Amino acid sequence: MEMHSRQSLSEVHDISVLSRRQSRRRPIAVLAFLKRMKTAIEAELAARQAIAELASMSDYMLRDLGINRSEIEDAVRRRR
C-alpha cells in the first residue's frame, strides 16, 4: 500500500484532505446557520401572529393605537 502526503494527494490525485480543525468547523457553521434560520422563522411567526391579532381588532381599537387598518403590516414589521 502506497502512502501519500497531503501535498501529493492534492496535486496528483486532486483529493482535498481537511485537517481535524477544518473538519470540526463545518458542523459549527451548519449549527450556526440552523440557529439563524430558527430565529428568522420564529420572528416571522411572531409577526404573523401580531398581524392577525391587530387585524381582528375593530377600527376604533386600531384608532386608539394610532394606526389604520391599511398600516397594520407596516406597523408590525417596522423596527422602532
Phi, psi and omega per residue, in radians:
M1 nan 2.358 -3.052
E2 -1.666 2.319 3.132
M3 -1.687 2.416 -3.137
H4 -2.127 2.580 3.015
S5 -1.466 2.928 3.101
R6 -1.073 -0.649 -3.132
Q7 -1.125 -0.785 -3.123
S8 -1.187 -0.619 3.090
L9 -1.084 -0.697 -3.129
S10 -1.262 -0.823 -3.051
E11 -1.335 -0.803 -3.018
V12 -1.492 -0.799 -2.993
H13 -1.814 -0.033 -3.126
D14 0.948 0.770 3.094
I15 -1.983 2.245 3.106
S16 -1.684 2.332 3.119
V17 -2.022 2.101 3.132
L18 -1.517 2.477 3.041
S19 -1.236 2.931 -3.132
R20 -1.095 -0.645 3.112
R21 -1.110 -0.786 -3.120
Q22 -1.127 -0.688 -3.120
S23 -1.245 -0.419 3.102
R24 -1.382 -0.414 -3.104
R25 -1.272 -0.528 -3.094
R26 -1.069 -0.840 3.111
P27 -1.072 -0.579 3.116
I28 -1.157 -0.724 3.116
A29 -1.131 -0.693 3.117
V30 -1.141 -0.748 3.123
L31 -1.125 -0.683 3.104
A32 -1.118 -0.717 3.099
F33 -1.101 -0.778 -3.140
L34 -1.128 -0.632 3.106
K35 -1.140 -0.747 3.099
R36 -1.103 -0.690 3.122
M37 -1.126 -0.756 3.126
K38 -1.070 -0.760 3.126
T39 -1.102 -0.740 3.132
A40 -1.133 -0.722 3.137
I41 -1.155 -0.743 3.117
E42 -1.095 -0.695 3.121
A43 -1.139 -0.717 3.128
E44 -1.139 -0.742 3.121
L45 -1.122 -0.682 3.104
A46 -1.137 -0.710 3.118
A47 -1.129 -0.747 3.130
R48 -1.115 -0.667 3.117
Q49 -1.150 -0.730 3.115
A50 -1.127 -0.709 3.112
I51 -1.095 -0.763 3.132
A52 -1.120 -0.703 3.136
E53 -1.136 -0.774 3.104
L54 -1.153 -0.657 -3.132
A55 -1.160 -0.454 3.137
S56 -1.400 -0.183 3.137
M57 -1.368 2.734 3.092
S58 -1.325 2.863 3.119
D59 -1.074 -0.569 3.122
Y60 -1.161 -0.730 3.130
M61 -1.163 -0.709 3.112
L62 -1.119 -0.679 3.118
R63 -1.109 -0.641 3.074
D64 -1.092 -0.562 3.102
L65 -1.403 -0.210 3.104
G66 1.537 0.379 3.112
I67 -2.289 2.695 3.025
N68 -1.671 2.882 3.139
R69 -1.062 -0.576 -3.123
S70 -1.294 -0.218 -3.104
E71 -1.782 0.108 -3.032
I72 -1.047 -0.930 -3.067
E73 -1.106 -0.730 3.121
D74 -1.105 -0.693 -3.134
A75 -1.142 -0.610 -3.122
V76 -1.346 -0.761 -3.040
R77 -1.467 -0.285 -3.138
R78 -1.284 2.316 3.100
R79 -1.475 2.448 3.139
R80 -2.035 nan nan
